[in-house]
């Protein structure tokens, strides 16, 4: 009878099963927390990069072609100065303008900015470039905005 009891108790022994389950669950929990924190950080960097690109486009859009305005040829940006102005603004934040585009009529400036994102918890696994894009349209007017 004692032999039978030993065999049954050996089969039903759950010693250590809870510890293994807790260790597996803890590892997955840490992984999920790391993913949430690093994904949130990447979204913040992307949002900030978009904001920097938008402001750089706005600063670049203020570079009017004064000669054209004085000659009555209309309002448009002076493309040579837009990159300098956008880069000067972005340098304050340690960034550079990647690509700067203009509309055919010279009234819309589009700036693309890239920033590095270094994850806090995942290390080199999530290290990537984040791209932000912003555009600004040149409007003018004294009493209300006119876009021609």
N, C-alpha and C positions, 0 to 999 in steps of 0.2 A: 504494500500500500504506500509506503514511504517513497518507493521508487516511482510510482505513478504520480504522486504529488510533485516530485522533483521534475518529472518530465512535463507536466502541465504548467508548472510555474516557469519553467525554462521557455516554453512556447509563448506564454503570455507576458513575458517581461517587456515592459515599455520603458525601461530605464534609459534615459538619454534622448528619447524621442522628442520630448518637449524642448530640450536645449537645442537640438538640431533645427527644429521648426522655428524657434525664436531667432537663431542665427541667420537662417535664410531670409526670414521676414525683415530683420534689421538691415541686412545687406540691400535688399530691394528698396526698403524705405530710404536709405541713404542715397541710393542711386536716383530715385524719383525726386528727392529734395534737391540733389545736385542739378538734375535736368531742369527743374522749375526755376531755380535761382539763376542758372546760366542762361536759360532761354529768356527770362525776364530782363537780365542784363543786356543781352543782345538786342532785344526790342527797344530798350532805353537808348542804346547807342544808335540804333537805326533812326529812332525818332529825333534824337539830337542832330544826327547827320543831315536829315531832311530839313530841320530848322536852320542849320548853318548854310545849307545850299540855297534855301529860300532867301535868307538874308544876304548872302553873297550876290544872288541874282538881283535883289533890290538895290544893293550898293552899286553893282555894275550898271543897272538900268538908269542910274542917276547921271551917268556920264554922257551928257547930251552933246550932240554935234552942234556946237554953238554957231559955227559959220552957216550951216544949213538953216538954222532958226533965224538968224539975222538976215539971210538972203531970201527969206520967205518960202523955203523949200519944205517946210514942215518940221515936225518933231521926230527925231530918231536918235539912237545912241551912236556914239563914236566908238566903233568896235575895237580900235587899237587900245583904248584906255580901259575897256571893260575888264579884260583879264588882269591888268595891274590892280585895279580897284578891288576886284573879287579876291585876288590872292592876298592883297594887303589886309583885307578883312579876315580871311581864313587863317592867315599867319598868327593872328591873335590867339587862335585855338589850336595851333600846331597842325593845321591841315593845309592842303593845296587843292585848287580847282583842277579837276580831272579833264572834263570836257566842257567847253562853253559853246553854245549854239545860239543862233540868231534867226528870227523869222525873216521872211523875204522883205518885208517893209521896214525892218530894223527897229520894231517897237516891242518885241518880246525877246527877253534874254533867258536862256535856260542854262543852269549850272549843275554839273554833276560832281559830287564830292565822295571820296572813299576814305573810310576810317578803319583802323584795326580794332578788332574786338578780341580781348584775351579773357577767356573764361576764368571764373574764380575757383571753381571746384573741379571741373573736368580737365583742366590743364590743356595740353596740346591737342586734345581730341576735338575741341570745339573752336579752335583758333581760326578765324576767318576774316575776310574783308567785308565791311558793311558799306553799301552804296546808298547815298542819299541824292535826291534830285529835286531841284526847285526852279521855278520860273517866275519872272516878274514881267508885267505888262506896263509899258510906259503910257501914262495918262497925263493930261494937262488940263488946265482950266482955272478960271479965277473964282467963279461962283459955284460951278459944279464940274465934275470930271468929264472931260470930252476925250473920246478915243478916235476921232476922225471917222 
